[in-house]
Amino acid sequence: MKKALLVALVCINVAVLVALVGVNLRRADAQVSRGGSDYIMVTGKIEAAFDAIFVVDLKSRRLAAWRFDRTAKRLVPYKGRQLESDFKR
């Protein structure tokens, strides 16, 4: 009986370890896949009540952002911070 319980506990531990490794091997949401792409798109929050979509053009090295207007149910260009001044050296 003790041997069967020990084998069951070892099997459960191995299953938990495999599950943890499998979860940690997922790729990042903004990671480029299969040979690359010219754009990266990421979602996020820009204010407490607004969701946003950020698109980075890798060739021209430009960032565009749109916020989702929930009342009109459409994307509106976001005019927030000036990133050019943020990233100047």
N, C-alpha and C positions, 0 to 999 in steps of 0.2 A: 504494500500500500504506500509506504513512504517513497519507494523507488518510483512508482507511477506518478506521484505528486511532484517529485523532483523533476522528472522528465517533462511533465506538463508545464511547470514553472519555467524551465529552461526554454521550452518552445515558445512560450508567451513572450519571454524577454527577447528572443531572437526576432519574433514577429514585430515587436515594438521597435527594435533597432532598425529593422529593414524599413519600416514605415517612416521613421525619423529621417533616415538617409534619403529616402525617396522624396519626401517633402522638401528637403534642403537642396535637392538637385534641380529644382525648377529654375527656369531662366527668368531674368528680370523682365518686367512688362515693356520697358522701352528698349530692350535689346534688339539689335538688328539681326535678322535670321536669314539663312540661305543665300549667301553671296552678297549681301549688302543691299542697301536701298538709298535713295536720295533724301528720304524724309524720316523723321522720328516724330511720333505723336504720343503725347502724354496728357492724361487728365489730372485735374486737381482743383482745389478750392482757392479762390483769390480773395474772397471776403466771407464773412459769416454766412451770408445768404446766397452766394453765387458760386456755381461750378464753372470750370473753365477747361478749354482745350488748348494746349500748347503744341505748336508744330514747328519743328526745327528743320530748315532746309540745309542739308549738309554741304551742298555745292557752293551756295552763296553765303553760307554761314549767317543766316538770318533767322530770327525767331518771330513767330506770329502767335497772337493769342486772341481767343474769342471767349466771351462769357455767354452762358445760356440764360436768356430772359424767360423766366418761368411763366410770366403773365402772357407774353406774346408767343411763347413756345417757339423761339427761333434763336439763332446765334447772332450775337452783336459783337463787332470788333471791340476789343478791350484796349482802352487807352489809359494805361496805368503808369508805371515807372518807365523811365528812359533807360533801357538796358545799355545803350552805348556809353552813357556816362558812368554806369555801374561797373563796367568791365574795362574802362580805360586804365592804362598803367600810369 
